[in-house]
């Protein structure tokens, strides 16, 4: 079965990433970082739905300074996403961030890299090296596959940090292409002890991006690879967090609210199950406990299928059989299906 | 990299499943099978969006007879889903179906099984053995895991068919639990030469069901397992087909319409990219050719990220840079972003 890769645990604020820690869910703000109020509002919304680490882009010094005001108003650890300019990294650390995402190889002068690493070490702030298939160094052997090139690029950045005796490292290797991403992570997983941040980059708008992200992240998690995940969608970041938890729940790696089992319906179904499932889904979204609920469309297969659920209903024509932990506890009229089910869920 | 399991090819109507055939996309009707007009209407909608095999439940003799009327009006192969009653199987074959889903072990008398198998053999109709974690025989060793029990159940059904010298077999082993499903398929993949129909059963309503299905199906496909897929959702079956193709496209296993690469946006984005991506997505849904389109939110990373795309746009403040096959071909005003992009897509 699934066996998790052994990785070095690091701390990002009060969240442990790697080792035996739960696989952390993270997202990124989509507001202008300099707009502290909007950014804080978005982060609070994300905290509300279970986001555990948040990252913000730092395009300029004003944004790096703004991180300080943001940090004071939020509960979850804040990571600064920085490209090229080491001064932004120094200011972000000064502003109190809990982590950096920064590729040291993109900072041209060694003493500037050393200055950032020294500040990060002093504040015990980890650095994520984030390699992206779309922006690889030009001097890597062109005969290598994209996945291999990504690993080479990451190893260069890692070496720069290790040479400065810094090991609070996290690594990501993202591509849009799923097989490329999986190959890259599989390769680096055996080469370094650091925790891995996994995800598919620029995966697209909500629907296709959700599917592509799940298709890329799931095989890695199944192989035991991945210590924190970010789903990247062209959508509200709340969608990213919800999707991340659904992925983790699907692989039994995290519990987070309810799990809904429901049948696809077929020519045997004698009730408007799809509408009913929609209503149950909406009402379950507000249920904050780990509970497995089954809504099945026939009394023939329903009971057997629903027996693993905490609360289940198998719906026939006009009547449904209610189950609690696989035991039949009553018969319900069609008009009461959802209300009775939800009452059982609330009382569970 | 991904290497496909070698499986025996079978034919369901004019669709080959297994061997080197493309992984076929299938769905199931949710109408009352006896209502021929509604069922045909739904199948035509599914044909339209690329469904390659359709299955209908056969709860009674009227439904088995109705299959004949359905079959005459549709283009894709029709599979009859039958439980327990061998007479329904005989009538479905009589009605001209292209395949059966039937677990022979659930038909109690051997001569009835023999009658079905003889009719299927005479018409060269394959039989899918469909084991479901929720309805396993009670007499299987309780010390086995659910995945192992599913394999034992499937092997019993397979033996019944093989003993009658029948090998037009396809097998599925579905559970709601993703790791259980993966373990079961991995196990049987090494035990039998038959093509495998893969999927997650009762995976739930659209969003969570899509994620759970992708999480279960992707690792299997990545291991080379799976010759046809069905996504089971409590939703319009069109959603099942669309999701199946998105999964296959994510793993580069099928081409089907456009692929949209788009960035999640961040504090660096200076354009309302999410709305723009939505519009591009809607307009791309009508584009029938395999094309990769990238919509990126910044001129710094955009070009690099979009270079693998056929057509791409990297959007800065007020202006965007248009790319064709990684070459810059023009600069576009913000108000024209979508129209110009779509014109390029159409002309590609």
Interface residues (C-beta under 8 A of the other chain):
Chain A: X1 X2 X28 X29 X30 X31 X32 X33 X34 X39 X56 X57 X58 X59 X63 X81 X83 X132 X134 X135 X176 X177 X178 X179 X182 X183 X201 X202 X203 X204 X205 X207 X208 X209 X210 X211 X212 X214 X215 X216 X217 X218 X219 X222 X232 X233 X234 X235 X236 X237 X240 X242 X243 X246 X247 X250 X251 X252 X259 X260 X261 X262 X263 X264 X265 X266 X267 X268 X269 X273 X274 X277 X278 X281 X294 X295 X296 X300 X301 X304 X305 X306 X307 X308
Chain B: X1 X2 X28 X29 X30 X31 X32 X33 X34 X39 X56 X57 X58 X59 X63 X81 X83 X132 X134 X135 X176 X177 X178 X179 X182 X183 X201 X202 X203 X204 X205 X207 X208 X209 X210 X211 X212 X214 X215 X216 X217 X218 X219 X222 X232 X233 X234 X235 X236 X237 X240 X242 X243 X246 X247 X250 X251 X252 X259 X260 X261 X262 X263 X264 X265 X266 X267 X268 X269 X273 X274 X277 X278 X281 X294 X295 X296 X300 X301 X304 X305 X306 X307 X308
